[in-house]
Amino acid sequence: MSTHRPRYRYIAFRLEGPRVFRRDEVLQALRSSSPRLWLVAFEGTSGLVRTTNLEKDAAIQFLNRMDQVSGEAVRLTTLGTSGTIRAATRKYGGANRRGESSTGKEPL
């Protein structure tokens, strides 16, 4: 059994749909993901999810195939991946973390 901590990757995404979705609606849509994803931040149309380096490719594929949130058709586009929240928000302009959990450990 390995005692190493997992290496996290943060995937920035943009969500386009007929209206602006709430954080809890996006969270509900992500709960069906095969690689377990954590919604680190979501505001307006942009967000950030956390996964491990081993599940990163599967997570990106899941996000790119996502086509519904709360029963409404959406288009989710992944913007990029980073090893830290700071770099992801700097590079891809993801949602800021105002009002979010300070640990970012909110499992789906």
HELIX and SHEET records of a PDB file:
HELIX    1   1 ARG A   23  LEU A   30  1                                   8    
HELIX    2   2 LYS A   56  ARG A   65  1                                  10    
HELIX    3   3 ILE A   85  TYR A   92  1                                   8    
SHEET    1   A 4 TRP A  38  GLU A  43  0                                        
SHEET    2   A 4 SER A  46  THR A  52 -1                                        
SHEET    3   A 4 TYR A   8  GLU A  16 -1                                        
SHEET    4   A 4 ARG A  75  SER A  82 -1                                        
SHEET    1   B 2 GLN A  68  VAL A  69  0                                        
SHEET    2   B 2 GLU A  72  ALA A  73 -1                                        
END                                                                             
